[in-house]
Amino acid sequence: MSQIWAIREKSELLRARSPAPAQLTSGPVSYRSPVPSLDGRRILVLGDQRHSELLRYNSGTRQLEPFLGGVSAESVDFTRDGSWVAFVSHPYGALWRCRADGTEQLRLTPDSLRVFLPRWSPDGTRLAFRAESASLPVKIYIVSSDGKGLRRLLADGRNEADPSWSPDGTKLAFGRTTLPYESAPKVIHVYDFQTGAVSTLPGSEGLFSPRWSPDGRYIAAMTLDSQRLMLFDWEKQRWEELVYRPLNN
């Protein structure tokens, strides 16, 4: 969402000029095209609040139908047995979970976090997700399905993204976001919940967005330019190129 900010250009008598801009709007509404009123006391803006609608495809009728009552949400993920579903409310960015029939809805994250890409653990007891906040880098968080135990995966100052559970739920693969102020190489990391250790996947420099295969043998990832899809074989300990598609094609 875009917001409106203002900064004082001229200092007044006995009042120093403030170098910092002041935020005039907040919330889920996006504001644009500000125009000051003739007396300079008001600002006229265009505001819009977007909504989405969850749909599912009915293979019998070949039609799209509202899912969970057509709630305004995105980033849906189901437990392995399909009994529970997690989603991110739109445009607020809060993480929710409920049963597949829409009952027992529970919000799992506070207003301070904007959530992306929730992923259920294989046993359906926890969720890993990427989240943004006002004071921290983009981090991966873990929370129980009952809303308890919310915590950051790592306490360092680097950005993280795209969590992917190992099939046994003991490890989590993740990548790094491409931000200009980070000089450290972008690689695929693996976090071990049993030891708390973080390792680097061999040969994963310049890759992001890992996805663990259901049998645990492979991890797929993309190059930072999104032109190549790579596959890491745990047994052979090497990467293979699966797809190459130049962006200009």
N, C-alpha and C positions, 0 to 999 in steps of 0.2 A: 504494500500500500504506500502511496506517495502522500506526504504531509506538507503543510505550509509552514515555512519558517520566516522570521523577520530579523533584521539587524538594524540598529540605530546608526544612521550615517553621520549625524551632526550631534555634537555634545551641547547640552544646555548649560546655562549658568549654574555654577556650583554642582554640576552633575557630570561626571566623567563619561566619556563614550565607552559603551560596553563592546569589547571585541568579539564576544560570543553571540551567535544567533540564538533567538528564542523560538521554541516550537509553539505554534499557535493552534494546531489541531492534533488530534490523536484518535486512535480507534480503528475499526475495520473499514471505514470509508476512505476511498482514495480521492484526493483533491488535486486539481490542476487548473491552469489558466487563471491565476489570481489577477484581479484588477482592483486598484484602490478606488474608494468612493471620492467624490469631489472634495469633501471636507477632510479627507485623509484619516477618518476615524474608523472606517470599516473597510473590509476587503471582500469583494465579490468573487466567488470561486465556483467551479463546476465540480460536483461530487458524485461519485458512483460507488455502489456496493455490489460486488458481483456474488452470485450464488452458483453452486453446482448442484447436480442431482444424481444420486446413485441409481444406476440401472443395472439390470441383469438380462441376459439373453435367454428367452424361453425356446429351447430347441423344438418343442412340440408345435408351438404356434408361430415360430420364427419371428417373434416380436420382442422388442425391448420393453421390459416392465420395470416399474419402480421397485427399488430394493431398500429395505429398512424404512419404508414409508417415503422414499424419495428424499431422504435427509440430505442437506447441503454438506457434502463431504468429499474427500479424496483419499488417495493412498490406502487402499483397502488391503487387508491381509487376513487369511483364514488360518486357524489351527489345522494340523494335519488331518484330524478326523472331521473337520468341517463344522464342528458344533459351535465354535466361537469365532467372532470376527472383530478385528480392530480397524479403526478408521480415524482420519484426521478431519476435524470439522473445518469447513470453509466458510468465511475467510479467516476465522479466528486462530486456526492452527493448533487446537487442543487435541490431545490423544484420548480416544474413547474406546471402550470395548463393550460388547454385548453378545448375547446368543445369536445364532444365525436367524432366529425368528424375530429378532428385534427386542426381546425382553432382557431384563437385568442389565440395562445400560449403566455404565459407570465411567466417569471422567477420571483419567489417570495422571494428568499433568496440570500444573498451575498456569496462571495467565502469563507468567514471566517467560515461558518457553513457547517457541513456535516450532512445531514438530514436522518432520519429514520422514518418509520411508520406514514406518514401523514394521518389525519382523518378529513373528512369534518364535519362541524357542521350540525345539522339536516336541517337548513334553507339554507344551501349552501353558506353562506356569509363569513365564516371563516374556517381556517384550524388550527388544533392543531397537533404538531409533536414533536418528540424527536430529539435533535441535539447535535453534538459534536463540540467543538471549541478548539483552542490551549490553551486558558488561563482560561477556566471555566470548572466546572463539566458538566456532561451530563445533560442537562436541557430540559424542555418542553417549547415550544414557541407557540405563537398565532400570526397569520397573517391574514389580510383580503384577500378576493379573488382577490382584485385589487392590491395587493402587498403593501398596506399601513398598518401602525400600527404594525409593527413587534415588539414583546416584549416577554420577558421571563415571564412565568406564575408566578414563585416565585423567589425572590432575595436571598434566603439563599444559603449556600454552599454545600448542599446535592445533590446527583444525583437523577434524576427522569426518568421515562420511561413509555411507553405503555399508552398513553392517550386514554380515551374512553368517548364520549359525552353521557349525559343523553338524553332521547328522546325529551325533550322540549328545550334542548340547554342551560339550565341555570346552569348546573353543569358539572364537568369533573372529572372522576375517573382516578387515576394513581397509579403506584407502584414505587418501588425503585429498582435500579440495585444492584447486589450483589458484592460489592467491599470490599476488606479486610480492608481498612483503616477506614471504616464507622462502628462505634460501635453501632449506634442507630438501633433499631429493624426494620426489613423490614415489612411494613404493607401496606394496601390499603388506600389511602387518597381520599377525595372528596373535590374538590375546588368549591366554590359557587361564580359565576360571579356577582351576585347581591350584595353580602355583602363583597366579598373578603376573606371570612373565609375558613380555611382549617380544615376539620374534619377527624377523623380516623374511618374507617369502623369497627364496633365491631367484635372482634374475628378474625381479618384478619392477625394476626401475622404469619410470615413465608409464606405469599402468595404474588404473583406478577401477572402481565399481566392481569389486569381486563378487562372484556367486558360486557357492559351494554346491557340488553335484549331490543328488540324494544318496548315492552309494559312498560318498566321502572320498573317492579316488581323485577327483578333479576339482580345480578351481578355474572358472572362466573370469576374464577381466578384459577391459578395453584399454587401448593406448590413449594418452591424454588428448590427442587430436580426434578421437572417436572414429578413426578410419580402419582400425584393425581390431578384431576379436581374437584374443589369445587364450590358450588352454594349458594349464599347468597339470602335469601328471605326477602325483605324489610318489608313485612307484619308480618312475624313470627319473624323477627330479629334474624335469626340463619342460620348457614351454614350446608349444607348437602354434603356428598361425592357422586359425580356422577360416577367417573371412578377412578380405581386404577390399574396402570400398572407398575410393577417393571421394571426398565431399563435393568435388566439382562435377561428378558424374550424375 
